[in-house]
């Protein structure tokens, strides 16, 4: 991985990748776009799954994101 900054948390969907970057929502149409952004900005990628989402939310990973999810 490339990370030296906070990670990019992402959800894969049929139409692309919904992400949380520093607690703010964003969207990438392709996996390559998302990987390029993460690596260029020195961030790791963490996929949000039903298993890890409660722990990520409890840790504040999505603070600042608003009401989009």
PDB file of N, CA, C and O in Angstrom:
ATOM      1  N   UNK A   1       0.836  -1.187   0.000  1.00  0.00           N
ATOM      2  CA  UNK A   1       0.000   0.000   0.000  1.00  0.00           C
ATOM      3  C   UNK A   1       0.878   1.246   0.000  1.00  0.00           C
ATOM      4  O   UNK A   1       2.097   1.160   0.154  1.00  0.00           O
ATOM      5  N   UNK A   2       0.258   2.381  -0.171  1.00  0.00           N
ATOM      6  CA  UNK A   2       0.989   3.631  -0.355  1.00  0.00           C
ATOM      7  C   UNK A   2       0.921   4.554   0.858  1.00  0.00           C
ATOM      8  O   UNK A   2       1.569   5.601   0.861  1.00  0.00           O
ATOM      9  N   UNK A   3       0.161   4.199   1.881  1.00  0.00           N
ATOM     10  CA  UNK A   3      -0.311   5.154   2.858  1.00  0.00           C
ATOM     11  C   UNK A   3       0.650   5.799   3.827  1.00  0.00           C
ATOM     12  O   UNK A   3       1.431   5.132   4.505  1.00  0.00           O
ATOM     13  N   UNK A   4       0.572   7.125   3.874  1.00  0.00           N
ATOM     14  CA  UNK A   4       1.179   7.905   4.943  1.00  0.00           C
ATOM     15  C   UNK A   4       0.146   8.857   5.536  1.00  0.00           C
ATOM     16  O   UNK A   4       0.377   9.420   6.606  1.00  0.00           O
ATOM     17  N   UNK A   5      -0.976   9.045   4.872  1.00  0.00           N
ATOM     18  CA  UNK A   5      -2.077   9.890   5.350  1.00  0.00           C
ATOM     19  C   UNK A   5      -3.239   9.004   5.782  1.00  0.00           C
ATOM     20  O   UNK A   5      -3.140   7.778   5.742  1.00  0.00           O
ATOM     21  N   UNK A   6      -4.340   9.628   6.193  1.00  0.00           N
ATOM     22  CA  UNK A   6      -5.516   8.848   6.582  1.00  0.00           C
ATOM     23  C   UNK A   6      -6.007   8.027   5.390  1.00  0.00           C
ATOM     24  O   UNK A   6      -5.862   8.453   4.244  1.00  0.00           O
ATOM     25  N   UNK A   7      -6.581   6.864   5.647  1.00  0.00           N
ATOM     26  CA  UNK A   7      -6.988   5.986   4.541  1.00  0.00           C
ATOM     27  C   UNK A   7      -8.221   6.491   3.800  1.00  0.00           C
ATOM     28  O   UNK A   7      -8.955   7.355   4.280  1.00  0.00           O
ATOM     29  N   UNK A   8      -8.417   5.929   2.634  1.00  0.00           N
ATOM     30  CA  UNK A   8      -9.643   6.107   1.860  1.00  0.00           C
ATOM     31  C   UNK A   8     -10.496   4.877   2.144  1.00  0.00           C
ATOM     32  O   UNK A   8     -10.092   3.753   1.848  1.00  0.00           O
ATOM     33  N   UNK A   9     -11.671   5.091   2.717  1.00  0.00           N
ATOM     34  CA  UNK A   9     -12.618   4.005   2.967  1.00  0.00           C
ATOM     35  C   UNK A   9     -13.549   3.932   1.766  1.00  0.00           C
ATOM     36  O   UNK A   9     -14.040   4.964   1.306  1.00  0.00           O
ATOM     37  N   UNK A  10     -13.802   2.736   1.251  1.00  0.00           N
ATOM     38  CA  UNK A  10     -14.622   2.646   0.040  1.00  0.00           C
ATOM     39  C   UNK A  10     -15.631   1.510   0.097  1.00  0.00           C
ATOM     40  O   UNK A  10     -15.452   0.501   0.781  1.00  0.00           O
ATOM     41  N   UNK A  11     -16.701   1.730  -0.660  1.00  0.00           N
ATOM     42  CA  UNK A  11     -17.770   0.758  -0.878  1.00  0.00           C
ATOM     43  C   UNK A  11     -17.849   0.530  -2.376  1.00  0.00           C
ATOM     44  O   UNK A  11     -18.041   1.479  -3.135  1.00  0.00           O
ATOM     45  N   UNK A  12     -17.704  -0.704  -2.811  1.00  0.00           N
ATOM     46  CA  UNK A  12     -17.848  -1.025  -4.233  1.00  0.00           C
ATOM     47  C   UNK A  12     -19.331  -1.164  -4.552  1.00  0.00           C
ATOM     48  O   UNK A  12     -20.082  -1.793  -3.806  1.00  0.00           O
ATOM     49  N   UNK A  13     -19.747  -0.568  -5.673  1.00  0.00           N
ATOM     50  CA  UNK A  13     -21.133  -0.652  -6.118  1.00  0.00           C
ATOM     51  C   UNK A  13     -21.126  -0.959  -7.612  1.00  0.00           C
ATOM     52  O   UNK A  13     -20.080  -0.891  -8.257  1.00  0.00           O
ATOM     53  N   UNK A  14     -22.276  -1.291  -8.154  1.00  0.00           N
ATOM     54  CA  UNK A  14     -22.358  -1.625  -9.570  1.00  0.00           C
ATOM     55  C   UNK A  14     -21.923  -0.472 -10.477  1.00  0.00           C
ATOM     56  O   UNK A  14     -21.410  -0.699 -11.573  1.00  0.00           O
ATOM     57  N   UNK A  15     -22.128   0.760 -10.020  1.00  0.00           N
ATOM     58  CA  UNK A  15     -21.819   1.911 -10.869  1.00  0.00           C
ATOM     59  C   UNK A  15     -20.509   2.602 -10.505  1.00  0.00           C
ATOM     60  O   UNK A  15     -20.206   3.655 -11.068  1.00  0.00           O
ATOM     61  N   UNK A  16     -19.729   2.052  -9.592  1.00  0.00           N
ATOM     62  CA  UNK A  16     -18.456   2.671  -9.247  1.00  0.00           C
ATOM     63  C   UNK A  16     -18.096   2.437  -7.794  1.00  0.00           C
ATOM     64  O   UNK A  16     -18.506   1.450  -7.184  1.00  0.00           O
ATOM     65  N   UNK A  17     -17.319   3.369  -7.250  1.00  0.00           N
ATOM     66  CA  UNK A  17     -16.808   3.251  -5.881  1.00  0.00           C
ATOM     67  C   UNK A  17     -17.155   4.502  -5.093  1.00  0.00           C
ATOM     68  O   UNK A  17     -16.723   5.604  -5.431  1.00  0.00           O
ATOM     69  N   UNK A  18     -17.931   4.321  -4.052  1.00  0.00           N
ATOM     70  CA  UNK A  18     -18.259   5.411  -3.145  1.00  0.00           C
ATOM     71  C   UNK A  18     -17.209   5.397  -2.046  1.00  0.00           C
ATOM     72  O   UNK A  18     -16.903   4.347  -1.481  1.00  0.00           O
ATOM     73  N   UNK A  19     -16.662   6.567  -1.747  1.00  0.00           N
ATOM     74  CA  UNK A  19     -15.549   6.635  -0.811  1.00  0.00           C
ATOM     75  C   UNK A  19     -15.787   7.692   0.256  1.00  0.00           C
ATOM     76  O   UNK A  19     -16.592   8.608   0.092  1.00  0.00           O
ATOM     77  N   UNK A  20     -15.065   7.533   1.342  1.00  0.00           N
ATOM     78  CA  UNK A  20     -15.000   8.539   2.389  1.00  0.00           C
ATOM     79  C   UNK A  20     -13.540   8.923   2.534  1.00  0.00           C
ATOM     80  O   UNK A  20     -12.696   8.090   2.866  1.00  0.00           O
ATOM     81  N   UNK A  21     -13.247  10.205   2.280  1.00  0.00           N
ATOM     82  CA  UNK A  21     -11.888  10.726   2.366  1.00  0.00           C
ATOM     83  C   UNK A  21     -11.880  11.795   3.445  1.00  0.00           C
ATOM     84  O   UNK A  21     -12.525  12.834   3.302  1.00  0.00           O
ATOM     85  N   UNK A  22     -11.157  11.546   4.513  1.00  0.00           N
ATOM     86  CA  UNK A  22     -11.141  12.458   5.665  1.00  0.00           C
ATOM     87  C   UNK A  22     -12.554  12.742   6.165  1.00  0.00           C
ATOM     88  O   UNK A  22     -12.841  13.840   6.640  1.00  0.00           O
ATOM     89  N   UNK A  23     -13.430  11.751   6.057  1.00  0.00           N
ATOM     90  CA  UNK A  23     -14.795  11.883   6.542  1.00  0.00           C
ATOM     91  C   UNK A  23     -15.759  12.519   5.559  1.00  0.00           C
ATOM     92  O   UNK A  23     -16.935  12.692   5.882  1.00  0.00           O
ATOM     93  N   UNK A  24     -15.295  12.872   4.368  1.00  0.00           N
ATOM     94  CA  UNK A  24     -16.159  13.499   3.370  1.00  0.00           C
ATOM     95  C   UNK A  24     -16.413  12.536   2.210  1.00  0.00           C
ATOM     96  O   UNK A  24     -15.501  11.830   1.781  1.00  0.00           O
ATOM     97  N   UNK A  25     -17.644  12.503   1.702  1.00  0.00           N
ATOM     98  CA  UNK A  25     -17.974  11.567   0.625  1.00  0.00           C
ATOM     99  C   UNK A  25     -17.406  11.990  -0.721  1.00  0.00           C
ATOM    100  O   UNK A  25     -17.248  13.177  -1.009  1.00  0.00           O
ATOM    101  N   UNK A  26     -17.109  10.999  -1.527  1.00  0.00           N
ATOM    102  CA  UNK A  26     -16.679  11.232  -2.900  1.00  0.00           C
ATOM    103  C   UNK A  26     -17.018   9.974  -3.700  1.00  0.00           C
ATOM    104  O   UNK A  26     -17.513   8.993  -3.145  1.00  0.00           O
ATOM    105  N   UNK A  27     -16.755  10.010  -4.978  1.00  0.00           N
ATOM    106  CA  UNK A  27     -17.115   8.905  -5.866  1.00  0.00           C
ATOM    107  C   UNK A  27     -16.050   8.768  -6.944  1.00  0.00           C
ATOM    108  O   UNK A  27     -15.562   9.763  -7.480  1.00  0.00           O
ATOM    109  N   UNK A  28     -15.701   7.536  -7.251  1.00  0.00           N
ATOM    110  CA  UNK A  28     -14.817   7.247  -8.374  1.00  0.00           C
ATOM    111  C   UNK A  28     -15.529   6.243  -9.276  1.00  0.00           C
ATOM    112  O   UNK A  28     -16.110   5.268  -8.801  1.00  0.00           O
ATOM    113  N   UNK A  29     -15.475   6.490 -10.556  1.00  0.00           N
ATOM    114  CA  UNK A  29     -16.173   5.628 -11.504  1.00  0.00           C
ATOM    115  C   UNK A  29     -15.455   4.291 -11.684  1.00  0.00           C
ATOM    116  O   UNK A  29     -16.102   3.265 -11.893  1.00  0.00           O
ATOM    117  N   UNK A  30     -14.125   4.294 -11.603  1.00  0.00           N
ATOM    118  CA  UNK A  30     -13.371   3.056 -11.820  1.00  0.00           C
ATOM    119  C   UNK A  30     -12.433   2.780 -10.645  1.00  0.00           C
ATOM    120  O   UNK A  30     -12.064   3.674  -9.883  1.00  0.00           O
ATOM    121  N   UNK A  31     -12.068   1.512 -10.534  1.00  0.00           N
ATOM    122  CA  UNK A  31     -11.107   1.096  -9.502  1.00  0.00           C
ATOM    123  C   UNK A  31      -9.759   1.785  -9.736  1.00  0.00           C
ATOM    124  O   UNK A  31      -9.093   2.185  -8.781  1.00  0.00           O
ATOM    125  N   UNK A  32      -9.359   1.923 -10.998  1.00  0.00           N
ATOM    126  CA  UNK A  32      -8.075   2.555 -11.315  1.00  0.00           C
ATOM    127  C   UNK A  32      -8.036   4.000 -10.843  1.00  0.00           C
ATOM    128  O   UNK A  32      -7.029   4.445 -10.290  1.00  0.00           O
ATOM    129  N   UNK A  33      -9.129   4.743 -11.056  1.00  0.00           N
ATOM    130  CA  UNK A  33      -9.207   6.127 -10.560  1.00  0.00           C
ATOM    131  C   UNK A  33      -8.996   6.171  -9.047  1.00  0.00           C
ATOM    132  O   UNK A  33      -8.229   6.984  -8.531  1.00  0.00           O
ATOM    133  N   UNK A  34      -9.692   5.282  -8.358  1.00  0.00           N
ATOM    134  CA  UNK A  34      -9.625   5.254  -6.896  1.00  0.00           C
ATOM    135  C   UNK A  34      -8.214   4.893  -6.427  1.00  0.00           C
ATOM    136  O   UNK A  34      -7.666   5.556  -5.546  1.00  0.00           O
ATOM    137  N   UNK A  35      -7.633   3.861  -7.002  1.00  0.00           N
ATOM    138  CA  UNK A  35      -6.284   3.451  -6.626  1.00  0.00           C
ATOM    139  C   UNK A  35      -5.270   4.552  -6.927  1.00  0.00           C
ATOM    140  O   UNK A  35      -4.376   4.810  -6.122  1.00  0.00           O
ATOM    141  N   UNK A  36      -5.405   5.199  -8.082  1.00  0.00           N
ATOM    142  CA  UNK A  36      -4.488   6.281  -8.446  1.00  0.00           C
ATOM    143  C   UNK A  36      -4.571   7.428  -7.451  1.00  0.00           C
ATOM    144  O   UNK A  36      -3.548   7.944  -7.000  1.00  0.00           O
ATOM    145  N   UNK A  37      -5.793   7.826  -7.109  1.00  0.00           N
ATOM    146  CA  UNK A  37      -5.965   8.904  -6.135  1.00  0.00           C
ATOM    147  C   UNK A  37      -5.310   8.534  -4.806  1.00  0.00           C
ATOM    148  O   UNK A  37      -4.559   9.322  -4.231  1.00  0.00           O
ATOM    149  N   UNK A  38      -5.604   7.328  -4.328  1.00  0.00           N
ATOM    150  CA  UNK A  38      -5.076   6.906  -3.031  1.00  0.00           C
ATOM    151  C   UNK A  38      -3.553   6.901  -3.031  1.00  0.00           C
ATOM    152  O   UNK A  38      -2.930   7.407  -2.097  1.00  0.00           O
ATOM    153  N   UNK A  39      -2.963   6.345  -4.047  1.00  0.00           N
ATOM    154  CA  UNK A  39      -1.509   6.249  -4.097  1.00  0.00           C
ATOM    155  C   UNK A  39      -0.879   7.636  -4.285  1.00  0.00           C
ATOM    156  O   UNK A  39       0.108   7.961  -3.625  1.00  0.00           O
ATOM    157  N   UNK A  40      -1.441   8.444  -5.173  1.00  0.00           N
ATOM    158  CA  UNK A  40      -0.908   9.787  -5.409  1.00  0.00           C
ATOM    159  C   UNK A  40      -0.970  10.662  -4.162  1.00  0.00           C
ATOM    160  O   UNK A  40      -0.128  11.539  -3.970  1.00  0.00           O
ATOM    161  N   UNK A  41      -1.974  10.421  -3.313  1.00  0.00           N
ATOM    162  CA  UNK A  41      -2.118  11.237  -2.108  1.00  0.00           C
ATOM    163  C   UNK A  41      -1.559  10.537  -0.861  1.00  0.00           C
ATOM    164  O   UNK A  41      -1.727  11.024   0.257  1.00  0.00           O
ATOM    165  N   UNK A  42      -0.895   9.393  -1.064  1.00  0.00           N
ATOM    166  CA  UNK A  42      -0.249   8.699   0.046  1.00  0.00           C
ATOM    167  C   UNK A  42      -1.219   8.088   1.037  1.00  0.00           C
ATOM    168  O   UNK A  42      -1.015   8.187   2.247  1.00  0.00           O
ATOM    169  N   UNK A  43      -2.272   7.457   0.538  1.00  0.00           N
ATOM    170  CA  UNK A  43      -3.307   6.875   1.406  1.00  0.00           C
ATOM    171  C   UNK A  43      -3.488   5.394   1.116  1.00  0.00           C
ATOM    172  O   UNK A  43      -3.344   4.945  -0.021  1.00  0.00           O
ATOM    173  N   UNK A  44      -3.801   4.652   2.154  1.00  0.00           N
ATOM    174  CA  UNK A  44      -4.194   3.261   1.995  1.00  0.00           C
ATOM    175  C   UNK A  44      -5.675   3.201   1.644  1.00  0.00           C
ATOM    176  O   UNK A  44      -6.417   4.154   1.881  1.00  0.00           O
ATOM    177  N   UNK A  45      -6.094   2.089   1.084  1.00  0.00           N
ATOM    178  CA  UNK A  45      -7.506   1.830   0.784  1.00  0.00           C
ATOM    179  C   UNK A  45      -8.029   0.779   1.745  1.00  0.00           C
ATOM    180  O   UNK A  45      -7.392  -0.249   1.970  1.00  0.00           O
ATOM    181  N   UNK A  46      -9.197   1.050   2.308  1.00  0.00           N
ATOM    182  CA  UNK A  46      -9.854   0.086   3.196  1.00  0.00           C
ATOM    183  C   UNK A  46     -11.274  -0.106   2.701  1.00  0.00           C
ATOM    184  O   UNK A  46     -12.061   0.840   2.663  1.00  0.00           O
ATOM    185  N   UNK A  47     -11.601  -1.342   2.318  1.00  0.00           N
ATOM    186  CA  UNK A  47     -12.962  -1.637   1.871  1.00  0.00           C
ATOM    187  C   UNK A  47     -13.882  -1.735   3.081  1.00  0.00           C
ATOM    188  O   UNK A  47     -13.567  -2.408   4.063  1.00  0.00           O
ATOM    189  N   UNK A  48     -15.016  -1.060   2.999  1.00  0.00           N
ATOM    190  CA  UNK A  48     -16.019  -1.122   4.054  1.00  0.00           C
ATOM    191  C   UNK A  48     -16.918  -2.321   3.760  1.00  0.00           C
ATOM    192  O   UNK A  48     -17.486  -2.436   2.674  1.00  0.00           O
ATOM    193  N   UNK A  49     -17.034  -3.201   4.735  1.00  0.00           N
ATOM    194  CA  UNK A  49     -17.850  -4.410   4.602  1.00  0.00           C
ATOM    195  C   UNK A  49     -18.864  -4.441   5.743  1.00  0.00           C
ATOM    196  O   UNK A  49     -18.716  -3.697   6.713  1.00  0.00           O
ATOM    197  N   UNK A  50     -19.873  -5.274   5.646  1.00  0.00           N
ATOM    198  CA  UNK A  50     -20.813  -5.397   6.764  1.00  0.00           C
ATOM    199  C   UNK A  50     -20.103  -5.799   8.071  1.00  0.00           C
ATOM    200  O   UNK A  50     -20.548  -5.436   9.159  1.00  0.00           O
ATOM    201  N   UNK A  51     -19.020  -6.534   7.953  1.00  0.00           N
ATOM    202  CA  UNK A  51     -18.303  -6.988   9.143  1.00  0.00           C
ATOM    203  C   UNK A  51     -17.517  -5.875   9.826  1.00  0.00           C
ATOM    204  O   UNK A  51     -17.485  -5.814  11.055  1.00  0.00           O
ATOM    205  N   UNK A  52     -16.875  -4.986   9.046  1.00  0.00           N
ATOM    206  CA  UNK A  52     -16.032  -3.966   9.670  1.00  0.00           C
ATOM    207  C   UNK A  52     -16.698  -2.594   9.811  1.00  0.00           C
ATOM    208  O   UNK A  52     -16.169  -1.728  10.508  1.00  0.00           O
ATOM    209  N   UNK A  53     -17.843  -2.382   9.165  1.00  0.00           N
ATOM    210  CA  UNK A  53     -18.484  -1.067   9.203  1.00  0.00           C
ATOM    211  C   UNK A  53     -18.823  -0.594  10.618  1.00  0.00           C
ATOM    212  O   UNK A  53     -18.543   0.563  10.931  1.00  0.00           O
ATOM    213  N   UNK A  54     -19.408  -1.420  11.490  1.00  0.00           N
ATOM    214  CA  UNK A  54     -19.701  -0.929  12.848  1.00  0.00           C
ATOM    215  C   UNK A  54     -18.455  -0.455  13.597  1.00  0.00           C
ATOM    216  O   UNK A  54     -18.494   0.567  14.284  1.00  0.00           O
ATOM    217  N   UNK A  55     -17.359  -1.187  13.469  1.00  0.00           N
ATOM    218  CA  UNK A  55     -16.122  -0.783  14.142  1.00  0.00           C
ATOM    219  C   UNK A  55     -15.557   0.504  13.554  1.00  0.00           C
ATOM    220  O   UNK A  55     -15.069   1.361  14.291  1.00  0.00           O
ATOM    221  N   UNK A  56     -15.618   0.644  12.238  1.00  0.00           N
ATOM    222  CA  UNK A  56     -15.131   1.868  11.593  1.00  0.00           C
ATOM    223  C   UNK A  56     -15.962   3.074  12.019  1.00  0.00           C
ATOM    224  O   UNK A  56     -15.417   4.136  12.320  1.00  0.00           O
ATOM    225  N   UNK A  57     -17.281   2.906  12.044  1.00  0.00           N
ATOM    226  CA  UNK A  57     -18.146   4.012  12.482  1.00  0.00           C
ATOM    227  C   UNK A  57     -17.869   4.382  13.936  1.00  0.00           C
ATOM    228  O   UNK A  57     -17.797   5.562  14.278  1.00  0.00           O
ATOM    229  N   UNK A  58     -17.712   3.367  14.793  1.00  0.00           N
ATOM    230  CA  UNK A  58     -17.443   3.626  16.216  1.00  0.00           C
ATOM    231  C   UNK A  58     -16.108   4.337  16.413  1.00  0.00           C
ATOM    232  O   UNK A  58     -15.942   5.097  17.367  1.00  0.00           O
ATOM    233  N   UNK A  59     -15.159   4.092  15.516  1.00  0.00           N
ATOM    234  CA  UNK A  59     -13.846   4.727  15.644  1.00  0.00           C
ATOM    235  C   UNK A  59     -13.819   6.148  15.083  1.00  0.00           C
ATOM    236  O   UNK A  59     -12.811   6.844  15.207  1.00  0.00           O
ATOM    237  N   UNK A  60     -14.931   6.586  14.463  1.00  0.00           N
ATOM    238  CA  UNK A  60     -14.997   7.941  13.913  1.00  0.00           C
ATOM    239  C   UNK A  60     -14.482   8.058  12.489  1.00  0.00           C
ATOM    240  O   UNK A  60     -14.229   9.165  12.013  1.00  0.00           O
ATOM    241  N   UNK A  61     -14.322   6.937  11.806  1.00  0.00           N
ATOM    242  CA  UNK A  61     -13.769   6.964  10.449  1.00  0.00           C
ATOM    243  C   UNK A  61     -14.604   7.801   9.485  1.00  0.00           C
ATOM    244  O   UNK A  61     -14.067   8.321   8.507  1.00  0.00           O
ATOM    245  N   UNK A  62     -15.901   7.941   9.738  1.00  0.00           N
ATOM    246  CA  UNK A  62     -16.771   8.658   8.811  1.00  0.00           C
ATOM    247  C   UNK A  62     -17.281   9.982   9.384  1.00  0.00           C
ATOM    248  O   UNK A  62     -18.222  10.559   8.840  1.00  0.00           O
ATOM    249  N   UNK A  63     -16.690  10.465  10.451  1.00  0.00           N
ATOM    250  CA  UNK A  63     -17.095  11.758  10.996  1.00  0.00           C
ATOM    251  C   UNK A  63     -16.934  12.824   9.919  1.00  0.00           C
ATOM    252  O   UNK A  63     -16.005  12.759   9.114  1.00  0.00           O
ATOM    253  N   UNK A  64     -17.817  13.787   9.902  1.00  0.00           N
ATOM    254  CA  UNK A  64     -17.865  14.892   8.935  1.00  0.00           C
ATOM    255  C   UNK A  64     -18.581  14.536   7.654  1.00  0.00           C
ATOM    256  O   UNK A  64     -18.720  15.404   6.792  1.00  0.00           O
ATOM    257  N   UNK A  65     -19.047  13.304   7.476  1.00  0.00           N
ATOM    258  CA  UNK A  65     -19.547  12.917   6.162  1.00  0.00           C
ATOM    259  C   UNK A  65     -20.966  13.375   5.873  1.00  0.00           C
ATOM    260  O   UNK A  65     -21.365  13.371   4.709  1.00  0.00           O
ATOM    261  N   UNK A  66     -21.728  13.758   6.845  1.00  0.00           N
ATOM    262  CA  UNK A  66     -23.086  14.213   6.547  1.00  0.00           C
ATOM    263  C   UNK A  66     -24.053  13.056   6.406  1.00  0.00           C
ATOM    264  O   UNK A  66     -23.892  12.018   7.047  1.00  0.00           O
ATOM    265  N   UNK A  67     -25.060  13.241   5.563  1.00  0.00           N
ATOM    266  CA  UNK A  67     -26.188  12.309   5.506  1.00  0.00           C
ATOM    267  C   UNK A  67     -26.234  11.471   4.233  1.00  0.00           C
ATOM    268  O   UNK A  67     -27.296  10.938   3.912  1.00  0.00           O
ATOM    269  N   UNK A  68     -25.153  11.331   3.504  1.00  0.00           N
ATOM    270  CA  UNK A  68     -25.240  10.665   2.206  1.00  0.00           C
ATOM    271  C   UNK A  68     -25.360   9.165   2.273  1.00  0.00           C
ATOM    272  O   UNK A  68     -25.751   8.554   1.279  1.00  0.00           O
ATOM    273  N   UNK A  69     -25.040   8.521   3.414  1.00  0.00           N
ATOM    274  CA  UNK A  69     -25.183   7.051   3.482  1.00  0.00           C
ATOM    275  C   UNK A  69     -26.448   6.656   4.198  1.00  0.00           C
ATOM    276  O   UNK A  69     -26.727   5.466   4.346  1.00  0.00           O
TER     277      UNK A  69
END
